[in-house]
Amino acid sequence: MPTAKLTKRRIDEAKPIAKRTVLWDSEVHGFGLRVTPAGERTYVLKYRHRGGQRWFSIGRHGSPWTLEQARKEAQRLLGEVARGDDPAATKGADRQALNVAQLCDLYLAEGASHKKPLTLKADVGRIEHHIKPLLGRKRVDAISRGDVERLIVDVIAGKTAQSAPNPRGRGTLAKGGRGVAGQCATLVGTLMAFAVRRGLRAENPAHGLKKPPVRKMERFLSEVEIGRLALTLDAYRSEGGNEFAVAALRLLLLTGARRNEILSLEWRDVNFERQCLRLRDSKTREKVIFLNAPALAILQGLPRIGDNPHVIVGNESGSYLKGLDKIWTNVRTRAGLTDVRIHDLRHSFASVGVAGGLSLPVLGALLGHRQAMTTARYAHLSADPLRAANEAVGTRLAAMMEKETSSGGSVITIRGRLP
């Protein structure tokens, strides 16, 4: 067809014919409007690259591509061609490149098999509620450090907070905040490291990223509170409460074990002869939990229900107790401990141990910590030795002062007024 300057009027007057046609523009070489028999109008660019003819579809006429926008884009693309690039090949590669949402799915399918079910469940929640909404459409190889930093800011601000249904039909809130933001940033770093291993990008943009400081939740039961909890548990049981729930809560406090380590405990894991629990698979893999006399007494007093292998028996056949959180909410309310979480029973075990003179390495072994820095959070609790040392120094200084006074030592005269 003849070449003439493309104008809006010429485009509007173009009529579809039996075969696809192109209205070429005289202003920009190779730029034109392709009209199909169905009436679709698409801006195109025809150019040569390395001796071959190439076609590039800029976009359909209308929104967002106006004639002037399409002409400017054609000029920009011709500039790339002049530099030796091939815009069509680049566009094809862009279409094949994974975005972050696809990377997340690939990671969950092939890169997270080593993670525990609960950890994996938490990762899925962070991916679906925060990472995909904020980064999902971005190409994996285009993610920058700035993108991860903006994700942190947006999650802290609550941009992705939402109400999400759970399997029981009730709504749960996907919250934002510093803690969630830090966890999401860590997970993005894991995803990007996976992408690097798969050759999807060259480096990890989250490596060394400074995460927002998070205040650790530290709640330790005092001696009075522990006594009050014990009385409440006794009352709950005497009123017909679930004896397995009472046993589980007492064992959590007496052993410092994690919640699921006690709930999923099976009788084959209990070694009464050696007075320990031998967990085949915990958060830190295989683990031994030593049993003190009160914990042993609780286990020895629990009945074994049929062929159920679990120590803390649930209502469903062959399962362990599933409603401990609800029972705990009731118990802690009655005991006046509304700010105490189940996990704080583990913290309380640690605090009593440190106050009793246990060293941090020994405490870490009892709790099953793999990293010394995890146990270090309890260091500030060992204040008794420091307090005793401070008391000894003060007593000795006071004795020296009394001795000097009683011996009639020299008196220092202070001139002027005291401030």
C-alpha positions as CSV (number, residue, x, y, z in Angstrom):
1,M,0.0,0.0,0.0
2,P,1.2,3.6,-0.6
3,T,3.2,5.3,2.2
4,A,1.8,8.5,3.7
5,K,1.9,10.2,7.0
6,L,-0.3,8.4,9.5
7,T,-3.0,10.7,10.9
8,K,-6.0,10.1,13.1
9,R,-8.3,10.7,10.2
10,R,-6.5,8.2,8.0
11,I,-6.7,5.6,10.8
12,D,-10.4,6.2,11.4
13,E,-11.2,5.9,7.7
14,A,-9.3,2.6,7.3
15,K,-11.8,-0.1,6.4
16,P,-11.2,-3.8,7.1
17,I,-10.7,-5.9,4.0
18,A,-10.5,-9.6,3.3
19,K,-6.8,-9.8,4.2
20,R,-4.6,-8.1,6.8
21,T,-3.2,-4.8,5.6
22,V,-0.7,-2.3,6.9
23,L,-0.9,1.5,6.6
24,W,2.7,2.7,6.5
25,D,3.8,5.9,8.0
26,S,6.1,8.2,5.9
27,E,7.4,10.0,9.0
28,V,9.1,7.0,10.7
29,H,10.6,4.3,8.5
30,G,9.0,0.9,9.2
31,F,6.3,2.2,11.4
32,G,2.7,1.4,10.5
33,L,-0.8,0.4,11.6
34,R,-1.9,-3.1,10.9
35,V,-5.6,-3.6,10.2
36,T,-7.1,-7.2,10.4
37,P,-10.2,-8.4,8.6
38,A,-11.9,-8.4,12.1
39,G,-11.2,-4.6,12.3
40,E,-8.4,-4.8,14.9
41,R,-5.9,-1.9,14.6
42,T,-2.4,-2.5,15.9
43,Y,0.7,-0.3,15.7
44,V,3.7,-2.3,14.3
45,L,7.3,-1.7,13.5
46,K,9.2,-3.6,10.7
47,Y,13.0,-3.5,10.8
48,R,16.0,-5.5,9.8
49,H,18.4,-7.2,12.2
50,R,21.5,-9.2,11.2
51,G,20.2,-9.5,7.6
52,G,16.7,-10.7,8.6
53,Q,13.4,-9.0,8.6
54,R,11.7,-8.6,12.0
55,W,8.3,-7.5,13.2
56,F,7.4,-5.9,16.5
57,S,3.9,-5.3,17.8
58,I,3.8,-2.0,19.7
59,G,0.2,-2.2,20.8
60,R,-3.4,-1.8,19.9
61,H,-4.7,1.6,18.7
62,G,-6.6,3.4,21.4
63,S,-5.9,3.1,25.1
64,P,-3.1,3.3,26.1
65,W,-1.5,3.7,22.6
66,T,-2.4,6.9,20.8
67,L,-0.8,7.6,17.4
68,E,1.8,10.0,18.8
69,Q,2.7,7.6,21.6
70,A,3.1,4.7,19.2
71,R,5.2,6.8,16.8
72,K,7.6,7.9,19.7
73,E,7.9,4.2,20.8
74,A,8.7,3.2,17.2
75,Q,11.5,5.8,17.2
76,R,12.9,4.6,20.5
77,L,12.8,1.0,19.2
78,L,14.7,2.0,16.0
79,G,17.3,3.5,18.3
80,E,17.8,0.1,19.9
81,V,18.1,-1.5,16.5
82,A,20.8,1.0,15.5
83,R,22.7,0.0,18.6
84,G,22.6,-3.7,17.5
85,D,19.7,-4.8,19.8
86,D,16.7,-6.8,18.7
87,P,13.5,-5.5,20.4
88,A,11.5,-8.5,19.3
89,A,13.9,-11.0,20.8
90,T,14.0,-9.0,24.0
91,K,10.2,-8.9,24.2
92,G,10.1,-12.7,23.7
93,A,12.5,-13.1,26.6
94,D,10.5,-10.8,28.8
95,R,7.4,-13.0,28.2
96,Q,9.3,-16.1,29.2
97,A,10.9,-14.6,32.3
98,L,9.4,-15.7,35.6
99,N,7.7,-13.2,37.8
100,V,7.9,-13.3,41.6
101,A,4.5,-15.0,41.9
102,Q,5.6,-17.8,39.7
103,L,8.9,-18.0,41.6
104,C,7.0,-18.4,44.8
105,D,5.0,-21.3,43.4
106,L,8.2,-22.9,42.1
107,Y,9.9,-22.5,45.4
108,L,7.0,-24.1,47.4
109,A,6.9,-27.0,44.9
110,E,10.6,-27.7,44.6
111,G,12.7,-25.6,47.1
112,A,11.0,-25.9,50.5
113,S,10.8,-29.7,51.0
114,H,13.2,-29.4,54.0
115,K,10.9,-27.2,56.0
116,K,8.5,-28.3,58.7
117,P,4.8,-28.2,58.0
118,L,4.1,-25.3,60.4
119,T,7.0,-23.3,59.0
120,L,5.8,-24.0,55.5
121,K,2.3,-22.9,56.5
122,A,3.6,-19.6,57.8
123,D,5.6,-19.1,54.6
124,V,2.5,-19.7,52.4
125,G,0.6,-17.1,54.5
126,R,3.4,-14.5,54.0
127,I,3.6,-15.2,50.3
128,E,-0.1,-15.0,49.6
129,H,-0.9,-12.1,51.9
130,H,2.1,-9.9,51.5
131,I,4.8,-10.9,48.9
132,K,2.6,-11.7,45.9
133,P,0.4,-8.6,46.3
134,L,3.4,-6.3,46.5
135,L,6.0,-8.0,44.3
136,G,4.1,-10.8,42.4
137,R,3.9,-9.2,39.0
138,K,7.6,-8.0,38.9
139,R,10.1,-10.0,37.0
140,V,12.5,-12.1,39.2
141,D,15.6,-10.8,37.4
142,A,14.3,-7.2,37.7
143,I,13.8,-7.2,41.5
144,S,16.1,-4.6,43.1
145,R,17.2,-3.9,46.7
146,G,14.9,-0.9,46.6
147,D,11.9,-3.2,45.8
148,V,12.6,-5.2,48.9
149,E,13.0,-2.1,51.1
150,R,9.7,-0.7,49.8
151,L,8.1,-4.1,50.6
152,I,9.3,-3.7,54.2
153,V,7.9,-0.1,54.4
154,D,4.5,-1.2,52.9
155,V,4.1,-4.2,55.3
156,I,5.0,-2.0,58.3
157,A,2.4,0.5,57.2
158,G,-0.3,-2.2,57.0
159,K,-0.7,-1.8,53.2
160,T,-1.3,-5.6,52.9
161,A,-3.3,-6.1,56.1
162,Q,-6.5,-7.8,55.2
163,S,-9.2,-10.1,56.5
164,A,-8.6,-13.7,55.2
165,P,-10.9,-16.7,55.7
166,N,-9.6,-19.8,57.4
167,P,-10.7,-23.4,56.8
168,R,-13.2,-23.2,59.7
169,G,-15.0,-20.3,58.0
170,R,-14.0,-17.6,60.5
171,G,-12.1,-14.5,59.4
172,T,-8.5,-14.0,60.5
173,L,-6.5,-10.9,60.1
174,A,-3.4,-10.9,58.0
175,K,-1.6,-8.2,59.9
176,G,1.3,-5.9,59.0
177,G,3.9,-4.4,61.4
178,R,7.6,-4.6,62.0
179,G,7.7,-8.3,62.9
180,V,5.8,-9.4,59.8
181,A,7.8,-7.1,57.6
182,G,11.1,-8.6,58.9
183,Q,9.8,-12.1,58.3
184,C,8.7,-11.2,54.8
185,A,12.1,-9.7,54.0
186,T,13.8,-12.8,55.2
187,L,11.5,-15.0,53.1
188,V,12.2,-12.7,50.0
189,G,15.9,-13.3,50.6
190,T,15.3,-17.1,50.7
191,L,13.3,-16.8,47.4
192,M,16.0,-14.8,45.7
193,A,18.7,-17.2,46.9
194,F,16.6,-20.0,45.3
195,A,16.4,-17.9,42.1
196,V,20.2,-17.5,42.1
197,R,20.7,-21.3,42.5
198,R,18.3,-21.9,39.6
199,G,20.1,-19.4,37.4
200,L,17.1,-17.0,37.2
201,R,19.2,-14.0,38.4
202,A,22.8,-13.2,39.2
203,E,22.7,-12.0,42.8
204,N,20.5,-11.8,45.9
205,P,19.1,-8.2,46.3
206,A,18.1,-9.0,49.9
207,H,21.6,-10.1,51.0
208,G,22.8,-8.1,54.0
209,L,19.6,-6.1,54.0
210,K,18.9,-4.3,57.4
211,K,15.6,-5.5,58.7
212,P,13.4,-3.5,61.1
213,P,14.1,-4.0,64.8
214,V,11.6,-6.1,66.5
215,R,10.9,-6.2,70.2
216,K,11.0,-9.8,71.4
217,M,8.0,-11.0,73.3
218,E,9.3,-11.9,76.7
219,R,6.8,-12.8,79.4
220,F,7.9,-14.9,82.4
221,L,5.6,-16.2,85.1
222,S,6.6,-15.1,88.6
223,E,6.5,-17.6,91.5
224,V,3.1,-16.3,92.6
225,E,1.7,-16.5,89.0
226,I,3.0,-20.1,88.7
227,G,1.2,-21.0,91.9
228,R,-2.0,-19.3,90.7
229,L,-1.8,-21.2,87.4
230,A,-1.4,-24.5,89.2
231,L,-4.5,-23.9,91.4
232,T,-6.5,-22.9,88.3
233,L,-5.5,-26.1,86.5
234,D,-6.5,-28.2,89.5
235,A,-9.9,-26.4,89.7
236,Y,-10.4,-26.8,85.9
237,R,-9.7,-30.5,86.1
238,S,-11.9,-31.1,89.2
239,E,-14.8,-29.5,87.3
240,G,-14.5,-32.1,84.6
241,G,-12.0,-30.3,82.4
242,N,-9.9,-32.2,79.8
243,E,-7.2,-34.0,81.8
244,F,-5.0,-34.3,78.8
245,A,-5.1,-30.5,78.3
246,V,-4.1,-30.1,81.9
247,A,-1.3,-32.6,81.5
248,A,0.0,-30.9,78.4
249,L,0.1,-27.4,80.0
250,R,1.9,-28.7,83.1
251,L,4.4,-30.6,80.9
252,L,5.1,-27.5,78.8
253,L,6.0,-25.6,82.0
254,L,8.0,-28.5,83.6
255,T,10.0,-29.4,80.5
256,G,10.4,-26.2,78.6
257,A,9.3,-28.1,75.5
258,R,7.7,-26.5,72.5
259,R,3.9,-26.7,72.1
260,N,3.9,-29.2,69.2
261,E,6.6,-31.3,70.8
262,I,4.2,-32.1,73.6
263,L,1.0,-32.3,71.6
264,S,2.4,-34.6,69.0
265,L,4.3,-36.8,71.5
266,E,3.8,-40.5,71.1
267,W,4.2,-43.2,73.8
268,R,7.1,-44.7,71.9
269,D,9.0,-41.4,72.3
270,V,8.8,-41.7,76.1
271,N,11.6,-43.6,77.8
272,F,10.7,-44.0,81.5
273,E,13.9,-46.0,82.2
274,R,16.2,-43.2,81.1
275,Q,13.7,-40.5,82.2
276,C,13.6,-38.7,78.9
277,L,11.7,-38.0,75.7
278,R,13.4,-39.0,72.5
279,L,11.8,-37.0,69.8
280,R,12.4,-38.3,66.3
281,D,11.5,-35.1,64.6
282,S,11.2,-31.7,66.2
283,K,11.9,-28.1,65.0
284,T,15.6,-28.8,65.5
285,R,15.4,-32.4,64.1
286,E,16.1,-35.2,66.6
287,K,16.0,-34.1,70.2
288,V,16.2,-35.4,73.7
289,I,14.1,-33.8,76.5
290,F,15.1,-34.8,80.0
291,L,12.2,-35.4,82.4
292,N,12.3,-34.2,86.0
293,A,10.4,-36.0,88.7
294,P,7.2,-33.9,88.5
295,A,7.1,-34.4,84.7
296,L,7.6,-38.2,85.0
297,A,4.7,-38.4,87.5
298,I,2.4,-36.6,85.1
299,L,3.3,-39.0,82.3
300,Q,3.0,-42.1,84.5
301,G,-0.5,-41.0,85.6
302,L,-1.9,-40.5,82.1
303,P,-4.1,-43.3,80.7
304,R,-3.4,-44.9,77.4
305,I,-6.5,-44.8,75.2
306,G,-7.0,-47.8,73.0
307,D,-4.6,-48.0,70.1
308,N,-4.1,-44.2,70.0
309,P,-0.3,-43.8,69.9
310,H,-0.4,-40.2,71.3
311,V,0.2,-39.2,74.9
312,I,-2.0,-36.1,74.7
313,V,-5.1,-37.7,73.2
314,G,-7.7,-35.8,71.2
315,N,-11.4,-36.4,70.5
316,E,-10.8,-37.9,67.0
317,S,-9.7,-41.5,66.8
318,G,-5.9,-41.9,66.6
319,S,-5.3,-38.1,66.9
320,Y,-3.8,-35.8,69.5
321,L,-5.5,-32.9,71.2
322,K,-6.4,-30.1,68.7
323,G,-8.2,-27.6,70.9
324,L,-5.5,-26.6,73.4
325,D,-5.5,-22.9,72.5
326,K,-9.1,-22.5,73.3
327,I,-8.7,-24.3,76.7
328,W,-5.6,-22.2,77.4
329,T,-7.6,-19.0,76.8
330,N,-10.1,-20.1,79.4
331,V,-7.5,-21.2,81.9
332,R,-5.3,-18.1,81.7
333,T,-8.4,-15.8,82.0
334,R,-9.4,-17.5,85.2
335,A,-5.9,-17.3,86.5
336,G,-5.6,-13.6,85.7
337,L,-2.8,-14.2,83.2
338,T,-4.5,-12.8,80.1
339,D,-1.2,-11.6,78.6
340,V,0.5,-15.0,78.8
341,R,0.8,-17.1,75.7
342,I,1.3,-20.9,75.7
343,H,4.9,-20.3,74.4
344,D,5.6,-18.2,77.5
345,L,5.5,-21.4,79.6
346,R,8.7,-22.3,77.8
347,H,10.2,-18.9,78.6
348,S,9.1,-19.4,82.3
349,F,11.0,-22.7,82.4
350,A,14.1,-20.9,81.2
351,S,13.7,-18.0,83.6
352,V,13.5,-20.3,86.6
353,G,16.6,-22.2,85.4
354,V,18.7,-19.1,84.9
355,A,17.6,-17.6,88.3
356,G,18.6,-20.9,89.9
357,G,22.1,-20.6,88.6
358,L,22.1,-22.6,85.4
359,S,24.7,-21.4,82.8
360,L,23.4,-20.4,79.4
361,P,25.1,-23.4,77.6
362,V,23.4,-25.8,80.0
363,L,20.0,-24.0,79.6
364,G,20.4,-24.0,75.8
365,A,21.0,-27.8,75.9
366,L,17.9,-28.3,77.9
367,L,15.8,-26.2,75.6
368,G,17.3,-27.7,72.5
369,H,18.7,-24.5,71.0
370,R,21.0,-25.0,68.1
371,Q,22.4,-21.5,68.2
372,A,24.0,-20.0,71.4
373,M,22.6,-16.6,70.4
374,T,19.0,-18.0,70.9
375,T,19.7,-18.8,74.5
376,A,21.5,-15.4,75.0
377,R,18.1,-13.7,75.2
378,Y,17.8,-15.1,78.8
379,A,21.2,-13.7,80.0
380,H,19.6,-10.6,81.6
381,L,17.6,-12.9,83.9
382,S,20.7,-14.1,85.7
383,A,20.6,-11.0,87.9
384,D,20.9,-12.8,91.3
385,P,24.7,-13.4,91.2
386,L,25.1,-9.7,90.2
387,R,22.8,-8.5,92.9
388,A,24.6,-10.6,95.5
389,A,28.0,-9.3,94.4
390,N,26.6,-5.7,94.5
391,E,25.3,-6.3,98.0
392,A,28.7,-7.7,99.1
393,V,30.5,-4.6,97.8
394,G,28.1,-2.3,99.4
395,T,28.3,-4.0,102.8
396,R,32.1,-3.9,102.8
397,L,32.1,-0.2,101.8
398,A,29.6,0.5,104.6
399,A,31.8,-1.3,107.1
400,M,34.8,0.8,106.0
401,M,32.8,4.0,106.5
402,E,31.6,3.0,109.9
403,K,35.1,2.0,111.0
404,E,36.4,5.5,109.9
405,T,33.6,7.3,111.8
406,S,34.1,5.3,115.0
407,S,37.8,5.8,115.1
408,G,37.4,9.6,115.1
409,G,39.0,10.2,111.7
410,S,39.5,13.7,110.3
411,V,36.4,15.7,109.4
412,I,36.3,17.4,106.1
413,T,34.7,20.9,106.3
414,I,32.5,21.7,103.3
415,R,32.4,25.4,102.5
416,G,29.5,27.0,100.7
417,R,26.0,25.8,100.3
418,L,25.0,22.5,98.8
419,P,23.2,22.6,95.5
